Amino acid sequence: QVQLAESGGGLAQAGGSLRLSCAASGRTFSILTMAWFRQAPGKEREFVAASRWSGGTIDYADSVKGRFTISIDNVKNTVYLQVNSLKPEDTAVYYCAAKYGSTSRLLGVYDYWGQGTQVTVSS
C-alpha cells in the first residue's frame, strides 16, 4: 500500500503562485509514476501533470503548460507542483496520484490517491 498526503493549497490572487506538496509513504519503492489531477466544482476530475519517479518523463496538460511545474524529491519521497501565473479557472481541488506503470493522463489507471487540497484563485 501507498499513502499520499497533499498540502500547500490555499487562497491566491490571479497572477500569484503556490507550491503544492504530496508526501508519499508506504511501499513507495514500487511506484514509477506520480501525477496531479484537479477537480473544479461541477466538473470532472482532469489531468494536470505527471512525472516518472526518476524524472525522466514529464507530461503536462495544455492548459497548464508553461505555468505549472511538477518535480520529485526522491530523498523526501515528496512530489511538488509549483503553480505560477494562477488564473481563476485554476480554482479546484488538486489531487496527488500514483501508479506502478508509465505516465498516463487517464485517472482510472492510477492506483493510489490523496485526499486533495483546495486551491482558490481570486480575480
N, C-alpha and C positions, 0 to 999 in steps of 0.2 A: 504493500500500500504506500501511497504517496500523499502527503498532506500539503496543501497550498494555502498561504495566508497573505492576502493583499493588504496594503496600507498606502497612505500618501494622497488619497483623494481629498477633495475639498472644494471650496468656492474660489474661483479665479475670474478676473476680468478678461474680456476679449483682448487678445494680443498677449496675454500673460502666459506663464509656464507653470507646470507642476512636474514632479517626478513620482511616479507610481512604483511601488516595490512589491515583489511577490517572493516570499520566503518558502522554500521547498524543504520538506523533511520526510524521513522515512526511507524507502528503498529508492533513493534518488539516483543511484548509480545506473539504474536500468533505463532511465529517462533519456531520450535522444532529442526531443523537440519540446520547446516551451513557446507559448503563444499568449497573445492578448486578444480578447474579444470585447465588445461593448454592446449594451442594450439600452436604447433610448425609450422613454415612455411611449407605449403603444406600438412599438416597433419590434421586429425580430432581432435576435442577437446576431451581430455581424462580426466578421473577421477584421482585425486591426493590424496585427503584426505577428510574425513567428520567426524563431531562430533555432538552429540546431544548438544543442548544449555546447558543442565545440565552437560555435560561432561561424562555422564555415558557410552555411546557407541562411540567408535572411530574406524575408518576404514582407512587403507592406501592401496594405490596401491603397488604391489610388487616391482615396480621399485624405489620407494622412501622409503620403509620401512627401518627403522634404520637410515635414513639420515634426514628426514623431520619430524617435529612435529607440529600438529595443537593444538591450545589452544584457550580458550574463556575467556574474561574478562567481566563478567556479569554487572559489575558496569559501565564500559565504553562502553558497547554494541559493543565490538570490537573483531573480530576473527583474530588470528595471524597464520602465517605459518612460522616457523623457518626452513630455508633450509640450511643444512650443507653439507660439502663434495661435493660441486657442481661439476657437470660434464658438458662438452659441450653439451651433449644431453638433459640437463635440460633447455636449451635455449628455451623460449616460452613466449607467453603472458599468464599470470596467472589471472584467473577469480575467483571471490568470488561468491557463490550462496547460496540461502536459500530456504527452503521448509517447509511446515507445518507438514509433517509426519516424519516417521523414516528415518534413514540414507539410502542412496542409491548411487550406482555407476552410475546410469543412468542419463545423463544430461537432458533428456527430461522431467523428473518428477520434476525438480526444477522450482520454481515459480518466483524467482527474481534473477537478475544477475547484477554484477557491470560492469564497463566499461573496466576493465582489466589493468594490469600493466606489463610492459615488463621486463623480466629477460634475460640477455645475459651473457653467460659464455664463457670466452676465454680460450683456451688451452695453 
